[in-house]
Amino acid sequence: MAAAVLMLTACASTRPVAAIMPRLDIAAAQAALREAARPRADELDVQPLRDPQVADLQEQARMEALARHFDAAAVTLDRALLLQPGDPVLLQERAEAALMLGRATEADRFAHESHRAGPKVGPLCRRAFEVRLQAARLASPVNAPGVDALGRERDACTITPPPRY
């Protein structure tokens, strides 16, 4: 009898421990993105003309994000991207929505596409690398590979103006 109990005990197992997923500090992430988007002194930031329908969707997505309805903002931005595919600003805003939803891989992909299609200097460039940096930290919070390099890339998006004499 004791042997049977011992055998049954050996077959018992504990529940697997769920992987601990890092949580995104939304307020800190938004503050870092606002800082990355802040224009620097003497920096040129060109804003293209917008299709009115896309601009309306963009504004709707901003309002949804302000209300912390990031799923709705992502859907709205997806609709805008159907009208204007490859738009670097829309791709960047979609990356930020994905980041706020904790979707690190998706955020990194959209930010990478935004940088590939958009300017290589200035606020949009900094925002793209800030999202990629935060997505890397979210995906692997301990010693996230490449975080230092992404920080340097973000900082390289700011170019000081040439001296004027």
ZAZATOR-307727 format. One record per residue (C-alpha): residue in one letter; x, y, z. Coordinates in pm, 1 decimal. Layout:
REM residues N
{"A" {X Y Z}}
...
REM end
This chain:
REM residues 165
{"M" {0.0 0.0 0.0}}
{"A" {275.0 243.2 93.2}}
{"A" {451.4 161.8 -231.0}}
{"A" {136.7 245.1 -429.5}}
{"V" {100.5 580.5 -254.2}}
{"L" {467.1 652.9 -316.2}}
{"M" {426.8 571.1 -686.3}}
{"L" {119.9 795.3 -717.3}}
{"T" {302.2 1077.6 -541.5}}
{"A" {586.8 1046.9 -788.6}}
{"C" {341.0 1093.9 -1076.0}}
{"A" {199.0 1413.4 -930.9}}
{"S" {329.7 1735.3 -1071.8}}
{"T" {295.1 2097.7 -983.9}}
{"R" {132.9 2349.6 -1211.5}}
{"P" {382.5 2514.5 -1442.7}}
{"V" {472.9 2863.9 -1337.7}}
{"A" {353.8 3114.1 -1595.2}}
{"A" {629.2 3314.3 -1754.2}}
{"I" {656.1 3649.8 -1590.5}}
{"M" {577.2 3907.7 -1854.5}}
{"P" {721.2 4250.1 -1797.3}}
{"R" {466.9 4526.1 -1762.6}}
{"L" {497.9 4848.5 -1950.8}}
{"D" {487.9 5166.6 -1746.6}}
{"I" {255.7 5352.2 -1984.1}}
{"A" {309.2 5693.8 -1825.9}}
{"A" {688.3 5658.5 -1843.8}}
{"A" {670.3 5528.3 -2201.3}}
{"Q" {451.6 5818.8 -2309.4}}
{"A" {683.9 6068.6 -2137.1}}
{"A" {985.8 5919.4 -2316.0}}
{"L" {803.0 5935.7 -2649.6}}
{"R" {701.4 6299.3 -2589.7}}
{"E" {1063.9 6383.0 -2510.3}}
{"A" {1181.3 6206.6 -2826.9}}
{"A" {922.2 6399.5 -3030.6}}
{"R" {1016.7 6737.8 -2884.3}}
{"P" {1176.9 6953.0 -3155.0}}
{"R" {1530.5 7060.3 -3077.7}}
{"A" {1660.5 7414.9 -3123.3}}
{"D" {1721.7 7505.7 -3487.5}}
{"E" {1593.7 7167.1 -3604.8}}
{"L" {1402.0 7148.5 -3929.2}}
{"D" {1090.1 6931.5 -3911.9}}
{"V" {896.4 6907.9 -4237.8}}
{"Q" {531.4 6803.8 -4211.6}}
{"P" {372.1 6680.1 -4534.5}}
{"L" {23.4 6782.9 -4638.6}}
{"R" {-235.0 6531.5 -4519.4}}
{"D" {-535.4 6379.7 -4690.8}}
{"P" {-833.3 6516.6 -4491.3}}
{"Q" {-981.8 6169.7 -4436.9}}
{"V" {-648.7 6037.0 -4309.4}}
{"A" {-606.3 6345.2 -4088.7}}
{"D" {-951.2 6282.0 -3937.1}}
{"L" {-863.7 5918.8 -3864.5}}
{"Q" {-531.8 6028.1 -3718.7}}
{"E" {-705.2 6274.5 -3487.0}}
{"Q" {-959.2 6008.2 -3385.7}}
{"A" {-672.5 5770.2 -3301.3}}
{"R" {-502.4 6041.7 -3093.6}}
{"M" {-821.1 6096.1 -2894.1}}
{"E" {-860.6 5720.1 -2841.4}}
{"A" {-499.6 5695.0 -2724.1}}
{"L" {-546.9 5987.9 -2484.6}}
{"A" {-842.7 5798.9 -2337.3}}
{"R" {-610.7 5493.7 -2312.4}}
{"H" {-822.0 5300.1 -2562.2}}
{"F" {-511.5 5173.0 -2738.2}}
{"D" {-690.2 4882.5 -2911.6}}
{"A" {-934.1 5127.2 -3072.2}}
{"A" {-647.4 5360.9 -3165.9}}
{"A" {-464.2 5072.2 -3334.1}}
{"V" {-773.5 4978.8 -3537.1}}
{"T" {-826.5 5341.8 -3641.3}}
{"L" {-462.1 5375.6 -3746.7}}
{"D" {-489.3 5050.7 -3944.1}}
{"R" {-780.7 5208.8 -4133.8}}
{"A" {-568.7 5518.4 -4203.3}}
{"L" {-282.7 5299.0 -4325.8}}
{"L" {-519.6 5134.4 -4574.4}}
{"L" {-577.8 5479.9 -4725.3}}
{"Q" {-214.5 5588.2 -4707.9}}
{"P" {6.9 5278.6 -4688.0}}
{"G" {370.8 5331.9 -4603.2}}
{"D" {315.0 5673.7 -4444.3}}
{"P" {597.5 5707.4 -4188.6}}
{"V" {394.4 5918.4 -3943.3}}
{"L" {103.5 5672.6 -3945.4}}
{"L" {342.3 5379.1 -3912.1}}
{"Q" {506.7 5549.4 -3615.3}}
{"E" {175.9 5621.5 -3444.8}}
{"R" {75.4 5258.6 -3504.5}}
{"A" {406.1 5147.6 -3348.6}}
{"E" {332.0 5358.0 -3041.9}}
{"A" {-17.8 5207.8 -3010.7}}
{"A" {130.0 4857.2 -3031.6}}
{"L" {384.3 4947.1 -2763.6}}
{"M" {110.7 5074.0 -2531.5}}
{"L" {-68.2 4741.4 -2583.8}}
{"G" {247.3 4557.2 -2477.1}}
{"R" {302.2 4407.7 -2822.7}}
{"A" {679.3 4445.6 -2842.6}}
{"T" {737.0 4259.8 -3171.0}}
{"E" {459.2 4447.7 -3348.8}}
{"A" {578.3 4782.3 -3209.7}}
{"D" {934.1 4716.1 -3325.3}}
{"R" {816.2 4614.2 -3673.6}}
{"F" {603.4 4927.0 -3725.0}}
{"A" {876.9 5155.3 -3586.1}}
{"H" {1132.9 4992.2 -3816.2}}
{"E" {901.0 5045.4 -4115.9}}
{"S" {845.3 5407.9 -4011.6}}
{"H" {1217.6 5474.8 -3994.8}}
{"R" {1280.3 5297.9 -4325.3}}
{"A" {1013.4 5511.1 -4499.4}}
{"G" {1066.7 5833.8 -4307.5}}
{"P" {1334.2 6087.1 -4223.9}}
{"K" {1667.2 5972.1 -4083.2}}
{"V" {1696.5 6274.1 -3853.3}}
{"G" {1458.7 6474.2 -3638.6}}
{"P" {1166.0 6399.0 -3408.8}}
{"L" {1010.5 6117.3 -3612.8}}
{"C" {1345.9 5939.4 -3629.3}}
{"R" {1392.1 5973.7 -3250.7}}
{"R" {1039.1 5845.9 -3185.3}}
{"A" {1102.7 5538.0 -3400.7}}
{"F" {1418.2 5447.0 -3211.7}}
{"E" {1255.3 5521.7 -2875.4}}
{"V" {977.3 5272.7 -2957.9}}
{"R" {1231.0 5015.1 -3073.5}}
{"L" {1432.3 5067.3 -2754.2}}
{"Q" {1126.6 5029.1 -2529.5}}
{"A" {1003.7 4728.7 -2728.9}}
{"A" {1342.2 4559.3 -2680.1}}
{"R" {1321.3 4623.4 -2305.4}}
{"L" {964.4 4495.3 -2295.5}}
{"A" {1051.8 4178.7 -2486.6}}
{"S" {1360.1 4103.8 -2275.6}}
{"P" {1378.4 4318.6 -1962.4}}
{"V" {1702.2 4164.9 -1836.2}}
{"N" {2000.7 4267.1 -2046.7}}
{"A" {1789.5 4342.8 -2351.5}}
{"P" {2016.5 4289.3 -2649.6}}
{"G" {2090.6 4598.2 -2850.5}}
{"V" {1929.4 4849.5 -2613.4}}
{"D" {2247.2 5055.7 -2588.4}}
{"A" {2283.5 5058.7 -2967.2}}
{"L" {1920.5 5167.4 -3009.5}}
{"G" {1978.3 5449.8 -2761.1}}
{"R" {2279.8 5566.5 -2961.5}}
{"E" {2076.1 5547.4 -3284.1}}
{"R" {1799.2 5754.7 -3123.2}}
{"D" {2051.1 6015.6 -3010.6}}
{"A" {2209.4 6020.9 -3358.1}}
{"C" {1875.8 6140.8 -3498.1}}
{"T" {1958.9 6485.3 -3358.9}}
{"I" {2206.1 6672.2 -3574.0}}
{"T" {2343.6 7000.9 -3454.6}}
{"P" {2317.4 7281.0 -3706.6}}
{"P" {2638.2 7401.7 -3870.5}}
{"P" {2796.5 7711.6 -3718.6}}
{"R" {2698.8 8038.3 -3883.1}}
{"Y" {2946.6 8319.9 -3904.6}}
REM end
